C-alpha cells in the first residue's frame, strides 16, 4: 500500500518534524490533511504568506442552529507543516474532513479539540506508569524530549488509546468520509506515495477503512442545506487563544515554549524563556537577582537529569523557576500539574511564568487575503461618519448625522467589536439625555479589531444587516427570559433596527402570559414604556405594538402582585421597580392605551391591606393607591406598619412609589415617622435601622436635605440640614458598637459585675 498514515497530536513540534521529514523523504503525489473539505479550493489563499498563528473561521446559520468554529494553525502545527512541506515537494495538498458546519461538529467550537476525555483511562494509566502529573507532561516525556523513533512510539501510543475507546457516531461519520478521500487519492496516485495526516485518534480507524473499501471517485464536498448560510474566512489568531491555560482544549499548552522548541530545540527554549520570565518579573518590580537567575538554571538542569530527560522539558523549566523564585507557601497547586485555565488567585510569580510561556504573538494575514464584506463596509462607514479617528466622540442624537453615527457605533458594540466604548448616553427609552459620549480606541495592525470583524462577518455583509442578525440570535437565545428580551429590544432601538424591534416586542408579548417573574416583567415594562412614550429619536414612540406590550405587562404585573404571599422579610428592589413601572404606565399612558386605573386602584388597596403580603409590597401598593387618587389617611397606614422588623421595608415600598408623601407637609407622614422612630427602644431601633437606611436611599441628596430641615423645624431648632446629614462615622458601625456595648453590659450584669469596677 502506497499510503503513509501519520497520526499526530495537534500543535506538537515533534509531530510537525515527523510530518516534514516524511514528506521530504517520500515526495508524495498527494498530502491529505485533516481540515475542512469545503475550504479545499481555497488552499492557495491559506498559503499566501501569512505570519502564523492564523485560523480558518467557519460559520453556519439556519432557523434552528447557529454555529461558529475555528481551525487554528501555528508554525509548528503538523497540519500547517504538511501544507507548506507538501507544496514545496510538489504534492497536491487536500483537506479531507467534513465541513465545520456539519452536525458532526455541532458540539465543537474548535476542529482540533480531540477531547482527550474519550481515552482518559489509557492515558491515566500511562501517567501512573511514568509517574507524571498529566497528559501534557506525559507527551513531553515520550515525544518532545524523549529519544528514539518518534513514528514508532506515536503508532503504539495512538493504537493504545484508540484500542480502549469507542468512536461515537460523529467520529465514525468523519472517519468514513476521510477514508473515501484516501482511497480516491491512492487510486489516482497510480503507485506514487500518498501521505495522510490526521489526529492520532483517527489513524487506526482510517488505516482499516482505507484498506477494506473500494476505490471510489473523489468524494463530493457537502453543501449546507437549503435555507442555511455558511462560509469560511481566514482570521489572525493569537498564542493566547491557543493556550490551554486560557481554556483552549486542543493541542499543547504554553505555545511560546513550543514555538521556541520548534525553532531551536529544548535547550534554546529553556534558556530564552528563563530570561523572559525574569525580565517580566523585574518589569513588575519583583526583585530577581543574578543569583536567582543562576539558581533557576541550575535547578532546571538538576530536575532534567533527575527525571531522565536528555534536555529540559517544559515542566523541568517551570518547576526550576518556581523553586528558585517563589520563596513563600503556595495556596494552590501549580497550574501545569493539571489541565485547564489558570485559576484565580495564582501566585503572581507563577502567573508571570505561565504568561511568559504562553507568549503574546499575534498572527498577521497577507494583504491580499480576501475578507468578508463586513470588514470593508465597517471601514467605509467609520470613515464616512468621521469615526475612524481614535479619541473621544460626542454625538448629538437630535441631529440626523449624530443619530446615524450613534447607530453605527451601537452596531459595532452589539457585534462585540473591540475599541468602541460608550461612556455616557441614554440608558432607557425614558432617559431624556440626547447626547452620547464614546471612546474610540486606536487599532494598530495586528490588533483585535480585524479578527473580530471577520468573525462578525458571519452575521451579514453590512453593519446594519450583521447587527440585526446578531440581535435576532440574542432574542432567540433569550428563551422565555422577558428581562433579556427587553435588553435586546433597547439595543435594537439604539441600532436603528426597526424590524427587529417589532419582532422582539412581539416575542415579549407572546411570553408575558407565561411569565412568573414580576421583576423581569417590570424591567420589560420599563423599557417598552419608555420607548413608547419618549423615543421619537429612536423611532419607537407611540408604536401600536409597543403599546400592546405595555397593556399586557401592566395586567400581568398587577395579577402577580396580588398573589404574592410571605417570603423573606427584606426589600425586593426588582419587585418595587415593577410596581413603579405600572405606576408610570397608569399615569402617562392610561388614556391612549385604555388602561383600567380603577381596576389597578382596587388591586393596590387589596394588597396594601393584606397582612400576608410582604411589607415592601404592601408599602408599594399603598403608594400606588395614593398616586392613583386614594384619599385614605397615610398617617394611619404608617402607624399600621410600625413593627420594627417590617417598618423599613414597608417604607421602602412607599418611597419607591410615592416619595412626595414624605415631602408634602400636608400629609403629616414625616411627623408620624419621627414619632415612631423616637418611640423605638435601643433594640428595636437597631433591628429597624438597616432597612430604614435602605428606604431613605430612594431620596436624592436634595430631598434628604429637605427631610432633615423638616426634622429640625419640628424640634424648633436652627441649623444646617446639610450638616445634619454628614454623620461623623458610619451609622451602622456606630449602631453595631452600641449594640456590642449593650451586650457586654448585660453579660457583666449577669456575672454580678458592674462595668468599670475591678474584678
Secondary structure, 3 states (H helix, E strand, C coil): CCEEEEEECCCCHHHHHHHHHHHHHHCCCEEEEEEEHHHHHHHHHHCCCCECCEEEEEEEECCCCEEEEEEEECCCCHHHHHHHHHHHCCCEEEEEECCCCCHHHCCCCECCCCCHHHHHHHHHHHHHHHCCCCHHHHHHHHHHCCCCCHHHHHHHHHHHHHHCCCCCHHHHHHHHHHHHHHHHHHHHHCCCCEEEEEEHHHHHHHHHHHHHCCCCCCCCCCCCCCCCEEEEEEEECEHHHHCHHHCCCCCCCCHHHHHHHHHHCHHHHHHHHHHHHHHHHHHCCCCCCHHHHHHHHHHHHHHHHHCCCCCCCHHHHHHHHHHHHCCCCCCCCCHHHCCCCCCCCCCHHHHHHHHHHHCCCECECCCCCCCCHHHHHHHHHHHHCCCCCCEEEEEECCCHHHHHHHHHHHHHHHCCCCCEEEEECCCCCCCCCCEEEEEECCCCCCCHHHHHHHHHHHHCCCHHHHHHHHHHHHHHHCCCCHHHHHHHHHHHHHHCCHHHHHHHHHHHHHHHCCCCCHHHHHHHHHHHHHHHHHCCCCCCCCCHHHHHHHHHHHHHHHHHHHHCCCCCCCCCHHHHHHHHHHHHHHHHHHHHHCCCHHHHHHHHHHHHCCCCCCHHHHHHHHHHHHHCCCCCCHHHHHHHCCCHHHHHHHHHHHHHHHCHHHHCHHHCHHHHHHHHHHHCCHHHHHHHHHHHHHHHCCCCHHHHHHHHHHHHHHCCCCCCHHHHCCCCCCHHHHHHHHHHHHHHHHHHHHCCCCCCCCC
